[in-house]
Amino acid sequence: QMEGSAIFALSAALWHEVEIVGGRVTQSNFDGAPLLTLAQTPYIDVRLIESDAPPGGAGEPGVPPVAPALAAAIFAATGDRVRRLPVARAGYAVGSAVF
């Protein structure tokens, strides 16, 4: 779940946006939202931390930190601050693929 949520979140930060035309959202569902392919997906290292807390959901916590981490990585690599999502609108792409 954690890996899947990280892939979803990275895909969303890269490409997903909600378009409104004439006061209506143009997307009908997630079927039109591209996801990273396995070849595009970076290595993800999930580590479980021992705890006395009761078990809980494991998918959702992987989503919120991804977009800020991506923006910070772009800044560290280029000096460019990306302040709007998706980052593809700022001209960034995954590997050699442009979306």
N, C-alpha and C positions, 0 to 999 in steps of 0.2 A: 504494500500500500504506500509506503513512504517513497519508494522509487517511482511508482506511478504518479504520485502527486507532484513530485519534483519535475518529472517529464511534462506533465500537464501545465504546471506553473511556468516552466521555462518556455514552452510553446506559446502560452498566453502572453508572456512578457515580450516575446519576439514578434508575434504576428497578430494576436487577437484584438479585435476592437468591436465596439458596438456602433453601427452606423444608423443614423436617424435621417430619413428622407420624408419630407412632408409631414413631420410630426409622428412618424411610425418607425419602429425598429425594423430594419431590413432582414436581419437574420431570424430564421425560424427556430433553430436549434443548434446544437453543437456539431451537427453533421457537416457543416460548411467550414468548420474551424480546423485548420491543419494541425497535426501533431508531429513532433520530431520523429524521424525514423530512427531505428536502432543505430544505423550508421552515423547519424547526426548527434546522437545522445552522448553526452560526456560521461565519463566514469562517475558513478554515484556510490559513495561509501556510507552505508547506513550502519550505525552502531547503536546497540541497545544498552541502556544504562540501568543497572540494577536499582530497584526502588521498592519501598514498602507500600507505595501507593497502589490503589486498585487499578487493574487494567482499564484502558480507555481507548478511544478512537486513535488510529495511527495514520490515517490518510490525510486529514485536513491540516495537521501541523506542518506538513512539508510544503504547503503552498505559500504562505505569507512571506517567508524570508527570501524567496528565489528572485523576484524582480529587483529588490534593493541590492542583492548580491551581484546580479548581472550588471546593474548600473555601476556599482563600485568596481567591478572587474573591468568594464569598459573604460572607466576613468583611470584606473591604475595602468592600463595598457596604452591609452591614447592621450590622456589629459583632457578628454572631452566629457563634459557633464551631460548625461542624458537625463532629462527631467520629465519626459512624456513617454507614455507607452502607446503602442508597441514600439520597440526599439528599431524595428525594420524601417519605420518612417524616418528615422535619423540616418538611414543608409547602412545599417549594420546587418550582417547576414551570418548564417551558420556555415562554416567551411566555405566551399566554393559555390554553394547554392544561394541564390538571391530570391527572396519571396516578396 
